[in-house]
Amino acid sequence: MDEIDWAARWKEIVEDRASLASGHADSGYWDRRANSFARSTHNRARDLLQVLEPFLSPDKTLIDVGAGTGRHATPLASRLEWVTAVEPSEGMRSHIPPLDNMTIVASTWEEAEVAPADLVICSHVIYGVAEPVPFLEKMQRSARERVFVMMRETDLPHPAAELRRRLLGADGPRLPRFSELFMLLLQMGAAPDVAFLRYPIVTRYADMDEALSDCRALFGEGWDETAARAELEELLTREGDELVFDGGIALSGVAHWQPPKS
């Protein structure tokens, strides 16, 4: 595997994926999806928190890179001295409650100016980062004790992916995987510990219009609104006031390691 340039391979995968859904990397997409994302993920925080548990203490600080709706930053604030939540999307930030020991930074990670912390975490963020090495190196520089990066190994469990299979008969370009992150980290000189997590993925929508808007942004060329609506009527089930897509069981990995001494 030494002959593979993992950073170049990663960039190629991200650029191929961008041709499918370029709007996914736009903060405006996350502004629109924030309500659905918050409903869908609020019960998924415990998986990463279990990996973090041995490294937490009341005198430590943490940076959450791409904090989203605060599903990790918020519970971690009760366990730590201070949490810095970095999140570019205004819609996502609006779901993070104000806390006395949390700073919310309205920025991408690449542009954020933050003080170092003991721990730096990044959960399901770097799929669309075409230049992962500077991104990860900044995380290492910002961490005094340990860096944690979580991402999926399995394919994206989203109704847009199922719609592509049904309407176009193809999955389209894929996202980077955890195994590629692991190889990239080895090439960068890190030797991460790894924890694998399996958990159910359920996507929740307030109504069909919200579901269509979300799927349209991730579908790419060939979108047919009428056909997509008909398929979503079959794919989504109603639970109370919500429409729900069962994405099955996802396999994710968490790589965590000590940053190199400066």
C-alpha positions as CSV (number, residue, x, y, z in Angstrom):
1,M,0.0,0.0,0.0
2,D,3.0,2.3,0.2
3,E,2.7,3.3,-3.4
4,I,-0.8,4.8,-2.9
5,D,-0.9,8.6,-2.2
6,W,-3.9,8.5,0.2
7,A,-4.3,12.3,0.2
8,A,-4.6,12.4,-3.6
9,R,-6.9,9.4,-3.6
10,W,-9.1,11.1,-1.0
11,K,-9.2,14.3,-3.1
12,E,-10.3,12.4,-6.1
13,I,-13.1,10.7,-4.3
14,V,-14.4,14.0,-2.8
15,E,-14.2,15.8,-6.2
16,D,-16.1,12.9,-7.9
17,R,-18.8,13.1,-5.2
18,A,-19.1,16.8,-5.6
19,S,-20.2,16.3,-9.2
20,L,-23.2,14.4,-7.8
21,A,-24.3,16.9,-5.1
22,S,-22.2,20.0,-5.0
23,G,-24.7,21.8,-2.8
24,H,-24.0,19.4,0.0
25,A,-20.8,21.2,1.0
26,D,-22.7,24.6,1.1
27,S,-23.6,25.9,4.6
28,G,-27.0,26.8,3.1
29,Y,-27.8,23.2,2.7
30,W,-27.2,22.6,6.4
31,D,-29.2,25.7,7.2
32,R,-32.2,24.1,5.4
33,R,-31.6,20.7,6.8
34,A,-30.9,21.7,10.4
35,N,-34.3,20.9,11.8
36,S,-34.5,17.4,10.2
37,F,-30.8,16.8,11.2
38,A,-31.5,17.7,14.8
39,R,-34.6,15.4,15.0
40,S,-32.7,12.5,13.3
41,T,-29.5,12.6,15.3
42,H,-30.3,13.7,18.9
43,N,-30.3,10.0,20.1
44,R,-26.9,9.2,18.3
45,A,-24.5,11.1,20.6
46,R,-23.8,8.3,23.0
47,D,-21.8,6.2,20.5
48,L,-18.9,8.7,20.3
49,L,-19.3,9.7,23.9
50,Q,-18.6,6.1,25.0
51,V,-15.2,6.3,23.2
52,L,-14.4,9.7,24.7
53,E,-15.4,8.6,28.2
54,P,-11.9,7.5,29.5
55,F,-10.4,10.8,28.4
56,L,-12.9,13.1,30.1
57,S,-12.5,15.0,33.3
58,P,-13.9,18.3,34.8
59,D,-10.6,20.1,34.3
60,K,-10.2,19.5,30.6
61,T,-11.2,21.5,27.5
62,L,-12.5,20.4,24.1
63,I,-13.0,21.7,20.6
64,D,-15.8,20.2,18.5
65,V,-15.0,20.6,14.9
66,G,-18.2,20.9,12.9
67,A,-20.4,20.8,16.0
68,G,-23.7,20.7,14.0
69,T,-26.7,21.0,16.3
70,G,-24.5,20.4,19.4
71,R,-25.4,16.8,19.9
72,H,-21.9,16.1,21.3
73,A,-20.8,19.6,22.5
74,T,-23.9,20.0,24.7
75,P,-23.6,16.9,26.8
76,L,-19.8,17.2,26.9
77,A,-20.1,20.7,28.4
78,S,-21.5,19.1,31.6
79,R,-18.4,16.9,31.8
80,L,-15.7,19.4,31.0
81,E,-14.3,22.8,32.0
82,W,-14.9,24.4,28.6
83,V,-16.1,23.4,25.2
84,T,-15.6,25.3,21.9
85,A,-18.1,24.4,19.2
86,V,-17.0,25.4,15.7
87,E,-19.9,25.3,13.2
88,P,-20.4,27.4,10.0
89,S,-24.1,26.8,9.5
90,E,-26.4,29.4,11.2
91,G,-29.3,27.0,11.1
92,M,-27.3,24.2,12.8
93,R,-25.9,26.7,15.4
94,S,-29.4,27.8,16.3
95,H,-30.0,24.4,17.9
96,I,-27.1,24.7,20.3
97,P,-28.3,25.9,23.7
98,P,-26.4,28.8,25.3
99,L,-24.2,27.5,28.1
100,D,-21.9,29.3,30.5
101,N,-18.9,27.1,29.6
102,M,-19.3,26.9,25.9
103,T,-18.0,29.2,23.1
104,I,-19.7,28.9,19.7
105,V,-17.5,29.9,16.8
106,A,-19.4,30.7,13.5
107,S,-16.8,29.5,11.1
108,T,-15.5,26.6,9.0
109,W,-12.6,24.7,10.7
110,E,-10.2,25.9,8.0
111,E,-10.9,29.6,8.9
112,A,-11.6,29.3,12.6
113,E,-9.3,31.0,15.1
114,V,-9.5,29.1,18.3
115,A,-7.2,28.5,21.3
116,P,-5.8,25.0,21.8
117,A,-7.7,22.5,23.9
118,D,-6.9,19.2,25.6
119,L,-9.2,17.3,23.3
120,V,-10.3,17.9,19.7
121,I,-13.2,15.9,18.1
122,C,-14.6,15.8,14.6
123,S,-17.7,13.6,13.9
124,H,-18.9,12.9,10.4
125,V,-17.5,16.2,9.0
126,I,-14.6,15.6,6.6
127,Y,-16.5,13.7,3.9
128,G,-16.5,16.8,1.7
129,V,-13.0,18.1,2.6
130,A,-10.9,17.8,-0.5
131,E,-7.7,18.7,1.3
132,P,-7.8,16.5,4.4
133,V,-4.1,16.8,5.4
134,P,-4.2,20.5,6.4
135,F,-7.6,20.0,8.0
136,L,-6.2,17.1,10.2
137,E,-2.9,18.9,10.9
138,K,-4.8,21.9,12.2
139,M,-6.7,19.5,14.6
140,Q,-3.4,18.1,15.8
141,R,-1.9,21.5,16.4
142,S,-5.0,22.5,18.4
143,A,-5.0,19.4,20.6
144,R,-2.8,19.1,23.7
145,E,-3.7,15.5,24.5
146,R,-5.8,13.7,21.9
147,V,-7.6,14.0,18.6
148,F,-10.8,12.0,17.7
149,V,-12.2,11.6,14.2
150,M,-15.3,9.6,13.5
151,M,-16.7,8.7,10.0
152,R,-18.6,5.9,8.4
153,E,-17.2,2.9,6.7
154,T,-20.5,1.9,5.2
155,D,-22.3,3.8,2.4
156,L,-24.4,6.8,3.1
157,P,-27.7,5.5,4.6
158,H,-29.9,8.3,3.2
159,P,-33.2,8.2,1.2
160,A,-31.5,10.1,-1.7
161,A,-29.1,7.1,-2.2
162,E,-32.1,4.7,-2.3
163,L,-33.9,7.0,-4.8
164,R,-30.9,7.0,-7.1
165,R,-30.9,3.2,-7.1
166,R,-34.6,3.1,-7.8
167,L,-34.8,5.9,-10.4
168,L,-31.4,5.6,-12.1
169,G,-30.2,2.1,-11.3
170,A,-26.9,3.4,-9.9
171,D,-25.4,4.5,-6.6
172,G,-23.4,7.3,-8.0
173,P,-19.9,8.4,-6.7
174,R,-19.3,7.5,-3.1
175,L,-18.0,9.3,-0.1
176,P,-14.6,8.8,1.6
177,R,-14.6,5.9,4.1
178,F,-13.1,5.4,7.5
179,S,-10.6,2.9,6.2
180,E,-9.2,5.5,3.8
181,L,-8.9,8.0,6.8
182,F,-7.0,5.3,8.7
183,M,-4.5,4.8,5.8
184,L,-4.2,8.5,5.4
185,L,-3.3,9.0,9.1
186,L,-0.7,6.2,8.8
187,Q,0.8,8.0,5.8
188,M,0.8,11.3,7.9
189,G,2.8,9.5,10.6
190,A,0.0,9.0,13.1
191,A,-0.7,5.6,14.7
192,P,-4.3,5.9,15.8
193,D,-6.2,3.6,18.1
194,V,-9.5,2.5,16.5
195,A,-13.0,1.9,17.9
196,F,-15.7,0.5,15.6
197,L,-19.4,1.4,16.3
198,R,-22.6,0.0,14.9
199,Y,-25.8,1.9,15.3
200,P,-29.2,2.4,13.5
201,I,-29.6,5.4,11.2
202,V,-33.1,6.9,11.0
203,T,-33.8,10.1,9.0
204,R,-36.8,12.1,10.1
205,Y,-38.8,14.8,8.2
206,A,-41.6,17.1,9.2
207,D,-43.4,16.6,5.9
208,M,-42.9,15.4,2.3
209,D,-41.7,18.8,1.1
210,E,-38.8,18.7,3.6
211,A,-38.0,15.2,2.5
212,L,-38.0,16.2,-1.2
213,S,-35.8,19.2,-0.6
214,D,-33.2,17.2,1.3
215,C,-33.1,14.4,-1.3
216,R,-33.0,16.8,-4.2
217,A,-29.8,18.4,-2.8
218,L,-28.0,15.0,-2.6
219,F,-29.4,13.4,-5.8
220,G,-27.5,15.1,-8.5
221,E,-28.4,15.1,-12.2
222,G,-31.4,13.2,-13.3
223,W,-33.8,14.4,-10.6
224,D,-37.4,13.8,-11.4
225,E,-39.7,15.5,-8.8
226,T,-42.8,13.5,-9.6
227,A,-41.1,10.1,-9.7
228,A,-39.1,11.0,-6.5
229,R,-42.3,11.9,-4.6
230,A,-43.9,8.6,-5.7
231,E,-41.0,6.6,-4.5
232,L,-40.7,8.5,-1.2
233,E,-44.3,7.7,-0.5
234,E,-43.3,4.1,-0.5
235,L,-39.9,4.6,1.3
236,L,-41.0,6.8,4.2
237,T,-43.2,5.6,7.0
238,R,-45.2,7.8,9.3
239,E,-44.4,8.0,13.0
240,G,-46.7,10.5,14.7
241,D,-46.2,13.8,13.0
242,E,-43.0,12.7,11.2
243,L,-42.0,10.9,8.0
244,V,-39.2,8.4,8.8
245,F,-36.6,6.6,6.6
246,D,-35.0,3.6,8.1
247,G,-31.4,3.5,6.9
248,G,-30.5,0.3,8.6
249,I,-27.3,-0.3,10.7
250,A,-24.3,1.9,9.9
251,L,-20.7,0.9,10.7
252,S,-18.5,3.8,11.7
253,G,-15.0,4.0,13.0
254,V,-13.4,6.4,15.5
255,A,-9.7,7.0,15.1
256,H,-8.0,8.7,18.1
257,W,-4.4,9.4,18.7
258,Q,-2.0,11.7,20.6
259,P,-0.9,14.6,18.5
260,P,2.8,14.9,17.6
261,K,5.0,16.9,20.0
262,S,5.7,20.4,18.5
